[in-house]
Amino acid sequence: MTKPAYEGKQPSFFTTNAEFIVRSIRHSLRNVETMIMAIVLPVMLMLLFTYVFGGAIDTSGNYVNYVVPGIILLCAGFGSSSTAVDVASDMKNGIIDRFRTLPIHSWCLMTGHVTASLLRNLLATGIVILAALLVGFTPHADVWEWLAALGIISLFILAITWLYAAIGLVAGSPAAASGYGFALLFLPYLSSAFVATDTMPSWLQGVAEHQPITPVIETIRSLLLGGAADEHAWFAIGWCLLILIGAVIWCTWLYNRRAGRR
């Protein structure tokens, strides 16, 4: 009788998750350039729109307050997009086959990538908000409104990261994953992130007002700057949950298919 390759108790789901999260965080710390770009690029765009375009868009000089919520989501998108490349790299180099031979829950590879990305992006978002305060951003939120805004931001990051993880699975290579993920980064530009939707051509207003990014931005803007968030909050939460559930289901199906478990 052949003895099993590994004997003993299988690590718990939580232990395996923790190990994969630590693995992904270590990879993030080694890839310093990607982390820096995820922070520097949104800050540069904020400075560009505030000091170069802001005077033409809003002559009152208050444009920085309008643009910061959009920059926050743009930061989340840039940071999450690297997840697609990381997942595609793992699938490409064959390490998933090694994990499948071990007595562990190999699906935790995906949750590790997503959780590490969430932590990484929350850190980047905090740095972007601090930079915004330095250039004149003046929020009027109390503690509960800040917490609510952070909750919406975290839910959005979680949803978009799972979507990028699925893109990493469906892509044939890390380069393809980077290209597919880059296309999603245009969505904030077709929303109320930088200009009000009623200034757009009529045929574009419908797209801008009913896509997922706009209600999320408007909810964050209302919470931080003192407005009625109820009008957009339910749409923002609904869109995020819809993307999250759809992305997790898609990711699960793709992972099982790519891992050979048909």
BELMO-V813985 format. One record per helix or strand of 3 or more residues. SS is the DSSP state (2 for helix, 1 for strand). FROM is the first residue (numbers start at 1). TO is the last residue. Records with the same first field share a line. If there is no record, write none. Layout:
BEGIN
SS: FROM-TO, FROM-TO
END
This chain:
BEGIN
2: 13-30, 32-57, 63-92, 95-100, 108-134, 143-170, 174-184, 187-190, 197-199, 202-210, 212-225, 230-258
END
